[in-house]
Amino acid sequence: MNTMIRLEGVDKVYRTDRIETVALSNINLDVKPGEFVSVMGPSGCGKSTLAKLLQGFYLPTHGAIRLDGVDARHLSANELRSYFGVVPQETVLFSGTVRDNLLLANPTASFEEIVAACKVAQIHEVIERLPKGYDSELGERGTGLSGGQKQRLAIARALLKHPKILIFDEAIANLDASTAEEFIRTVNTLHGHVTILFITHALPRSLQVDQVVRLGPKPEVLTAVPPNREQAKSRTITDSIEPPHSESSN
């Protein structure tokens, strides 16, 4: 299977009493395994709705979402969410040790797996400098850690799920410019190792993406994004996608 995520004519309409609000309309998109895709646009354009649709929190009003070629509606909630690791805008940390907070994602993870994930997230050395390392107590909401350090813990926690798809949902929105830039350098190191959807209000210039999905009044996809973004080729995201090639049965 050469397509990890496929959206086919996806609409999402919210209905309350007699009011209908169109969040997404006729979205078509293919994402291959290991691709790095940024989903960007202004507030209210449907970015978070798209993320929730993928994870099965909402169902599309029309159209289909396929993961590894399977209609997401045919997957159980546990099967569907096992595909995803999520780094949110604000990382929720609880009073307890660093290790306990990381194990929330995967209670059976070994200490070696925890350390490996933290090294990838570039937070291992920070943890090692704490008084008791991974057994150091964190205050409620991660008191004592900076915003960037909390977000790196969120990456490590997401990676411990061994996801096929990693979603960054406005993960740099609360970081200052310098911290966000350091965070993006860490995210770039994941390119090619896991399929990434990076949801953001505005596209950071240093983000090394393969596609940019721009939502809004005229949604489009920018593909093969070069360093100077102006040269990127674009097509509308509502264009019809090619159907999958038929395969002869064995």
C-alpha positions in Angstrom: 0.0 0.0 0.0 1.5 3.3 -1.1 -1.0 5.6 0.5 -1.1 6.1 4.3 -3.9 8.6 4.4 -6.5 9.2 1.7 -9.4 11.7 1.9 -12.0 11.3 -0.7 -14.5 14.2 -1.1 -14.7 14.7 2.7 -17.2 17.2 4.0 -17.9 18.1 7.6 -21.1 20.0 8.4 -22.0 20.9 12.0 -25.8 21.1 12.5 -27.5 22.8 15.5 -31.3 23.3 15.4 -31.8 25.0 12.0 -28.2 26.2 11.6 -25.6 24.5 9.5 -21.9 25.4 9.6 -19.7 24.0 6.9 -16.3 23.2 8.5 -14.8 21.3 5.5 -16.0 20.9 2.0 -15.0 18.3 -0.6 -11.5 17.7 0.7 -9.4 15.3 -1.4 -5.9 14.5 -0.3 -3.3 11.7 -0.5 -0.5 11.3 2.0 2.2 8.6 1.5 4.0 6.8 4.3 6.8 8.9 5.8 5.6 12.2 4.2 5.7 15.4 6.2 2.5 17.5 5.5 1.7 20.9 7.0 -2.0 21.8 7.4 -2.2 25.6 7.7 -4.8 28.3 7.6 -6.6 30.9 9.7 -8.6 30.2 12.8 -11.9 28.6 12.0 -10.8 27.1 8.7 -11.2 23.5 9.7 -7.6 22.5 10.7 -8.5 20.9 14.0 -11.7 19.5 12.6 -9.6 17.6 10.0 -7.4 16.2 12.8 -10.4 15.1 14.8 -11.9 13.5 11.7 -8.8 11.5 11.1 -8.8 10.2 14.7 -12.4 9.2 14.6 -13.7 11.8 17.1 -16.1 13.0 14.4 -17.4 11.3 11.3 -17.4 13.0 8.0 -20.8 14.2 6.8 -19.9 13.0 3.3 -16.9 11.3 1.7 -14.5 8.7 3.1 -11.2 8.7 5.1 -8.9 5.7 4.4 -5.9 4.6 6.4 -3.7 2.0 4.7 -6.5 1.6 2.2 -9.1 0.7 4.9 -12.2 2.9 5.4 -11.8 4.4 8.9 -15.4 3.7 9.6 -14.5 0.0 9.5 -11.9 0.3 12.3 -12.7 0.1 16.0 -11.9 3.2 18.1 -8.8 1.5 19.5 -7.6 0.4 16.1 -8.1 3.9 14.7 -6.4 5.8 17.5 -3.5 3.3 17.6 -2.4 4.9 14.2 -1.9 8.3 15.8 0.4 10.0 18.3 -0.6 13.6 19.1 1.5 16.6 20.3 -1.1 19.2 21.3 -1.0 22.9 21.7 -0.8 22.6 25.4 0.8 19.5 26.9 -1.1 18.0 29.9 1.3 16.8 32.6 0.3 15.5 35.9 1.8 15.5 39.4 4.1 12.5 39.4 7.5 11.5 38.1 8.7 12.1 34.6 8.6 8.4 34.0 5.0 8.1 35.1 4.0 11.0 32.8 5.7 9.3 29.8 4.1 5.9 30.6 0.6 7.4 30.2 1.0 6.8 26.4 2.2 3.2 26.7 2.1 1.6 30.2 4.1 -1.4 29.1 7.0 0.6 27.6 10.4 -0.5 28.9 12.9 2.1 30.4 15.1 1.6 27.3 12.1 2.5 25.1 11.4 5.6 27.2 15.0 6.8 27.0 15.1 6.1 23.2 12.0 8.2 22.7 13.4 11.0 24.9 16.6 11.0 22.9 14.7 11.4 19.7 12.7 14.2 21.2 15.9 15.8 22.4 14.8 16.0 26.0 16.9 13.1 27.5 19.8 15.4 28.6 17.4 17.8 30.3 15.8 14.9 32.2 19.2 13.5 33.2 20.0 16.9 34.8 17.0 16.7 37.1 17.7 15.7 40.7 16.4 12.1 40.3 16.5 11.9 36.5 13.4 10.1 35.2 12.2 9.5 38.7 12.1 13.2 39.4 8.7 14.6 40.6 6.9 17.1 38.4 4.5 19.6 39.8 0.9 19.8 38.5 0.9 20.8 34.8 4.7 20.3 34.7 5.7 23.1 37.0 9.4 23.6 36.7 9.7 22.8 33.0 9.7 25.4 30.2 7.1 25.4 27.5 9.6 24.0 25.0 10.6 21.2 27.4 6.9 20.3 28.0 6.4 20.0 24.2 9.5 17.8 23.8 8.1 15.5 26.5 4.9 15.4 24.5 6.8 14.3 21.4 8.5 11.5 23.5 5.1 10.5 24.9 3.6 10.4 21.4 6.5 8.3 20.1 6.1 5.7 22.8 2.8 4.7 21.2 4.8 3.7 18.1 2.4 5.6 15.9 2.2 5.4 12.1 1.1 9.0 12.0 2.2 11.9 14.2 0.0 14.9 14.5 1.3 18.2 15.8 -1.8 20.2 16.6 -0.8 23.9 16.9 2.2 22.6 18.9 4.2 25.8 18.6 1.4 28.3 19.1 2.3 29.0 22.8 6.1 29.0 22.3 8.3 32.1 21.8 10.0 32.5 18.4 13.4 31.2 19.6 11.9 28.1 21.4 9.7 27.4 18.4 12.6 27.4 16.1 14.5 24.9 18.3 11.4 22.8 18.5 11.0 22.8 14.7 14.6 21.6 14.3 13.7 18.6 16.4 10.5 17.9 14.4 12.5 18.0 11.2 14.7 15.1 12.4 11.5 12.9 12.4 11.0 13.5 8.7 10.8 10.2 6.8 10.7 8.1 10.0 6.9 8.6 10.6 4.1 10.2 8.6 3.7 13.7 10.0 0.8 16.2 9.9 1.9 19.5 11.3 -1.2 21.8 11.9 -0.3 25.4 12.2 -1.8 28.9 11.8 1.2 30.0 9.7 4.0 27.9 8.1 7.4 28.3 9.7 10.0 28.8 7.0 12.4 26.2 8.4 9.8 23.4 8.5 11.0 20.7 6.0 7.7 19.6 4.5 6.7 17.6 1.5 3.2 19.1 1.1 1.4 22.1 2.4 -2.4 21.9 2.7 -3.8 25.4 2.9 -7.3 25.5 4.2 -9.6 28.5 3.9 -11.9 30.0 1.3 -9.8 28.6 -1.6 -8.2 25.5 -0.1 -5.1 24.1 -2.0 -2.2 21.8 -1.8 1.4 23.0 -2.4 3.6 20.1 -3.4 7.4 19.6 -3.5 8.0 22.6 -1.4 11.4 24.1 -2.2 13.4 26.4 0.2 11.9 29.4 -1.6 8.2 28.6 -1.2 7.2 30.9 -4.0 8.2 28.2 -6.5 6.0 25.5 -5.1 3.4 24.1 -7.5 -0.1 24.2 -6.3 -3.4 22.5 -7.1 -6.8 23.0 -5.4 -7.5 20.6 -2.6 -11.0 20.1 -3.9 -9.8 18.7 -7.3 -10.7 15.1 -7.9 -8.0 12.7 -7.0 -7.2 9.7 -9.2 -8.9 6.4 -8.1 -6.5 3.7 -6.8 -5.1 1.5 -9.4 -7.0 -1.8 -9.7 -5.1 -4.9 -8.8 -5.7 -8.3 -10.1 -6.7 -10.8 -7.5 -4.3 -13.8 -6.8 
